[in-house]
Amino acid sequence: MPVVEHEHGAMRENLVAALRADIISGQLGPGEPLRTEAIMQRFGVSNSPLREAFAQLATEGLVVVQRNRGASVAPLSREAADDVMRVGGMLLEHVLRWGMPQYQQSDVAALRRTSLDHDLAYLSGDLAMAFVMADRFIDQLVERCGSRELGHAFRGLHPQLQRVVRLLEPLVYLPLQSSLQAATIAAGEDRDVNSAVMAVGSVWRQIGRSVAALDAERFRG
């Protein structure tokens, strides 16, 4: 790959990652215009990688691009958040059903290490790292699902899932995530798929109810 093309690709990916993080965290709110000149100045990029970054984020459901009106952060309604949670729960169930029967002790050990890192970060007050570990745990489950297409489907929805759960206060969401991880590991040790699906599904529904109970101002459709 030519050096110029490689640098262009790296610039685009860095830009996508930064804007994605700002949207997921809520620093860029639903419906907020993404002003081209301001972003180009902030990141020191040209218009070409920025357009490509907007296109990538649009495929992830985080950005809306309209002709002659530019790009803006995708709206987020209560109904859309509920839909994302329901579809995410359905995909997660299949991730467990397809992947867990093939788990080896090394897989469970890797999940346990990530869960421990998550809990240590949470207990020490490093909430940013706790979120990173929560995302890594889910990534590890998806990596082990045994299906490229299922993994692709879940990863496609994951940015929207991250955005929805981060509407919750960290002290609400992170303990629920810890419970989800503990249930997965306990069932994974025996490759008990049905127990995993029931326990993880119960925690997932608690997360969904917590999202549904948020004040209306947290959503903008």
N, C-alpha and C positions, 0 to 999 in steps of 0.2 A: 504494500500500500504506500503510495507517495506520502512524503512527510506532510505536505500541505493538507491533503485529505485527512490524514490521521489527526492533525491538530484541529481541523475543523470539526471532526467527529467528537473529539475529546471536549472541545469547547461547548458543543451542543449538549452532550451528556451532562457536563457540569452544570450548565444552565438549567436543564430539565430537573436535575436533582435539587438545585437550590430553590427553584420556583415551586416544585412539588412539596418540598419541606415547608415552605412558607404557607402554602394553601392548606396542607394537612394540619399544621399547627394552629391555623386560624389567623395568622399574622396578615394574610390576605384573605379578606372575608368574602362570602358569597355575593356575587354580582359586582364585585369591585373591578373597575377598569384596569387593565394591564397596559399601562402607557408605554408605548414602544421606546420613545426617546429616553424616558427615565430609566427603563430597564437596560437599554444599551449603554447608557452612561454609568449606571451602577456596576455592571459586570464587564464593561469594556469590550463589548461584542458588536459585530455588525448586524445588519438587518437579516441576512441570510440564515445564520444559525438560530436567530431569535424566532423567525417564522417556523423553522423546523421544530424548535422546542415547543412552540404553541401547538403545532400539529400533533406532536407526541402526547402532550398533556390533554389535548382534546380527545384522543383515542382512549385515554385513561378516565375520561369523564370528569376531569378537574377544571377544564377550560372550555369556554365557548368562543368560537371564532366566527364573526359575521362580516360579510363583505361590506366594505365602506363604513363599518362601525368598529373594526378592530377586534381585539380579544378582551375577554373579561373572565373572572373566576366564575365557574359554573354555579348556578343557584342551588340551594339545598333546602328542600321542603321537608316537613315532617314525614309526608307520604314517601318521598324518595329515600329518606334515611331508613324508614321501615322496610322498604323494598330491598335495599342493599343488605340489611341485616338478615332478612329472610333468605335471600339467595345465597349470602355468605354461609349461613348455617347449613343450607342444603349441600353446598359444595364441600364444606368441612366434613359433613357426615360421610360423604363419598371418599374424601381423602383418608379418613380413618378406616372405612370399610375395605378399601382397596389396598391400603398400605400396611396396616397393622398385622395382618396374617403373615407378612414376610419379615417382620421385625426380628433382628438379631440382638443379642445382648449389647453389642457395640452401639446399635441405634438407640436403645433405651438409655445407655450411659451418656450418649451425646445430648439427648433431650434433658436428662437429669442435670448435666453440667450447666446448660443454658438456663434451666429453671432456677438453679441455685444462684447463678449470676444475677438473674432477674430479682430474686428475693433479697439478695444482699444489697443490690442497688436501691431497691425500694426502702428497705429498712434503714439504710444509711442516708436517705433523703436525696439520692441522686436520681430524680424522677426521669430526667432525660435519658439516662442510661437504662433505666428500667423499661422505658418504652422501646428502646433499641433491642433489648433482650426479648421483650414480648414479641416484637416483629420477627426476630431471629427464630424463636421457637416455632412460630407458625410456618416460616420458611422451611425449617427442617422437616416439619410434618409433610409439607407439599413436596419437597424433594424426595420423600420416601413413599409417595402415593402409588408409584409404579405405572403411572400413565402420563405421557407427555401432554396429551390434550387436556386432561383434567388439571394438570399443573398449570397449563397455559390459561385455562379458564379462570382458575383461582387467582393467579397472579394479575390477570387483567382487571379483576374486581378489587384486588387488595388495596390500591391507593384510595378508593372510595370507602372501603371499610375502615382504613386508618383515619380518614377524615371524620367519619361518623363517630367512632369511639372516642376520638379526642375532643368531641363536644362535651364529654363527661369530665367531671373533676377527676384528676389523677387518683385521689384517695378513694374514689368510687370504683373506677375502672381497674386499676392495677391489682387490688386484692381479688377481684373476680377473675382476672387473667391468671393470677397465681393458683386459684382453685381449679381453673381449666387445665393448667399445666400438671398439677398434682394428680388430677383424675386421669389424664392421658397416660402419665408415667405408670401409675398404679395398674391400669388395665394393660398397658403395653408389656409389662413384665411377664404377664401370662398370655399375651396376645388375645385378650378377651375383648373382642370387637364389640359385642353387644353392650357390655358394661361401659366401654369407652363412649359409645354413641349415646347411651342414656345419660351418663354423667356429664359429658361435654355438652350435650344438647341442653341439659338443664341449666348449666352455667350460661350458655349462649343466650338462652331465653331471658335469663336475669339481666344480661347486658342489654338485650333488646328492650326490655321493659324500662330499664333506667334511661335509655335514649328516648323512648316514647314519653316519659314523664318530664322531660326537659321543658323549660319555659318556652313559649312561642317565639320570643325574641332571639333565641339561639338559631332559629331557622329563617331562611329567606328564600322564598320560592320565585 
